[in-house]
Amino acid sequence: MVMIKAFISGCAGTSLSAAEKAFFNEHNPWGLILFARNVDNPDQVLELTRSFRDAVGRADAPVLVDQEGGRVQRLRPPHWRKYPAPKLFGDLYKTDKAAGKRAAFLGAQLIAAELSEVGITIDCLPCLDVRFPDTVDAIGDRAISEDPETVAILGREMINGAIAGGVLPVIKHIPGHGRAKVDSHLELPRVTDDKNLLEALDFLPFKALADISLGMTAHLLYESIDPENPGTQSSAVINGIIRDEIGFDGCLMSDDISMKALGGDVSSRSTKIWDAGCDVVLHCNGNMSEMQAVADAAPVLAGRSQERCNTALAGYKPLEPDFNADKVWAEFQSLTGWAGA
């Protein structure tokens, strides 16, 4: 039986070094996540994804990326199309509900089709965070709307589009990142609002889409739920809110533990995350010494965590061979007025 460890790793560059190949072969992380530093051209990305799968010896090993459109797009022109931030779909939905829904579906499908062609099988989208007037720019127009119902409706369309395009989606950032007023890449946001208010707004899109098989936590401290621990490291948030109240029973991965919202070294950060109930730790920066520390601390995937990961991957469907990207792109542009620039 293959022993897979409960973490997702980054890598340093556009190809795997001998040390990285040996690391992946020894520790067998559940998946690999790519960033702009890992991307040059389609042939190179395809070779990188193949090299990772060869190293771990699993043809279905997940390769992830954050490809949302707008500011968060790791694969960019000239080799890949430029996509709008998801706020465009929410704005369109206000004036034409059918057009907004169709655009959200097609946008995610187009992104997914491009990813599937280079061996990427999971896209960390959609953001189901509800936008507020003082939401930090790190979320900003990544949030579909300020209306929870709109977020849920268009989030579902983006999920369906991603699956149709040949990748698995990840709902994020559970249980809601919209109230962050500082950037969790730099410091820990604190949410002081009452739990009842969070239930009435922030949690609603995640409840509506709790059937999705992959989710990502938020590095926020929710004072009314757990005044001591960020959500990613809080059993009260993960078990009490995400699992029980929201009803999400899919594979739950942490947001990137390289972010400065979390304290302590990467080993202690990771252990707190697994102990709190996360299935998989996400470590993104490609720093080998940190990767080694996470791997050394990582448990083997087992029990419900393993079942959740297996269930998620079982939902993968390859892109239909007759998908016509140019035709779909033309329809997308007609609906949105997006020029791709």
Rosetta blueprint (number, residue, H / E / L):
1 M L
2 V L
3 M L
4 I L
5 K E
6 A E
7 F E
8 I E
9 S E
10 G L
11 C L
12 A L
13 G L
14 T L
15 S L
16 L L
17 S L
18 A H
19 A H
20 E H
21 K H
22 A H
23 F H
24 F H
25 N H
26 E H
27 H H
28 N L
29 P E
30 W E
31 G E
32 L E
33 I E
34 L E
35 F L
36 A H
37 R H
38 N H
39 V L
40 D L
41 N L
42 P H
43 D H
44 Q H
45 V H
46 L H
47 E H
48 L H
49 T H
50 R H
51 S H
52 F H
53 R H
54 D H
55 A H
56 V H
57 G L
58 R L
59 A L
60 D L
61 A L
62 P L
63 V E
64 L E
65 V E
66 D L
67 Q E
68 E E
69 G E
70 G L
71 R L
72 V E
73 Q E
74 R L
75 L L
76 R L
77 P L
78 P L
79 H L
80 W L
81 R L
82 K L
83 Y L
84 P L
85 A L
86 P L
87 K H
88 L H
89 F H
90 G H
91 D H
92 L H
93 Y H
94 K H
95 T H
96 D L
97 K H
98 A H
99 A H
100 G H
101 K H
102 R H
103 A H
104 A H
105 F H
106 L H
107 G H
108 A H
109 Q H
110 L H
111 I H
112 A H
113 A H
114 E H
115 L H
116 S H
117 E L
118 V L
119 G L
120 I L
121 T L
122 I E
123 D E
124 C L
125 L L
126 P L
127 C E
128 L L
129 D L
130 V L
131 R L
132 F L
133 P L
134 D L
135 T L
136 V L
137 D L
138 A L
139 I L
140 G H
141 D H
142 R H
143 A L
144 I L
145 S L
146 E L
147 D L
148 P H
149 E H
150 T H
151 V H
152 A H
153 I H
154 L H
155 G H
156 R H
157 E H
158 M H
159 I H
160 N H
161 G H
162 A H
163 I H
164 A H
165 G L
166 G L
167 V L
168 L E
169 P E
170 V L
171 I E
172 K E
173 H E
174 I E
175 P L
176 G L
177 H L
178 G L
179 R L
180 A L
181 K L
182 V L
183 D L
184 S L
185 H L
186 L L
187 E L
188 L L
189 P L
190 R E
191 V E
192 T L
193 D L
194 D L
195 K H
196 N H
197 L H
198 L H
199 E H
200 A H
201 L L
202 D L
203 F L
204 L H
205 P H
206 F H
207 K H
208 A H
209 L L
210 A L
211 D L
212 I L
213 S L
214 L E
215 G E
216 M E
217 T E
218 A L
219 H L
220 L L
221 L E
222 Y E
223 E L
224 S L
225 I L
226 D L
227 P L
228 E L
229 N L
230 P L
231 G H
232 T H
233 Q H
234 S L
235 S H
236 A H
237 V H
238 I H
239 N H
240 G H
241 I H
242 I H
243 R H
244 D H
245 E H
246 I L
247 G L
248 F L
249 D L
250 G L
251 C E
252 L E
253 M E
254 S E
255 D E
256 D E
257 I L
258 S L
259 M L
260 K L
261 A L
262 L L
263 G L
264 G L
265 D L
266 V H
267 S H
268 S H
269 R H
270 S H
271 T H
272 K H
273 I H
274 W H
275 D H
276 A H
277 G L
278 C L
279 D L
280 V E
281 V E
282 L E
283 H E
284 C L
285 N L
286 G L
287 N L
288 M H
289 S H
290 E H
291 M H
292 Q H
293 A H
294 V H
295 A H
296 D H
297 A H
298 A L
299 P L
300 V E
301 L L
302 A L
303 G H
304 R H
305 S H
306 Q H
307 E H
308 R H
309 C H
310 N H
311 T H
312 A H
313 L H
314 A H
315 G L
316 Y L
317 K L
318 P L
319 L L
320 E L
321 P L
322 D L
323 F L
324 N L
325 A H
326 D H
327 K H
328 V H
329 W H
330 A H
331 E H
332 F H
333 Q H
334 S H
335 L H
336 T H
337 G L
338 W L
339 A L
340 G L
341 A L
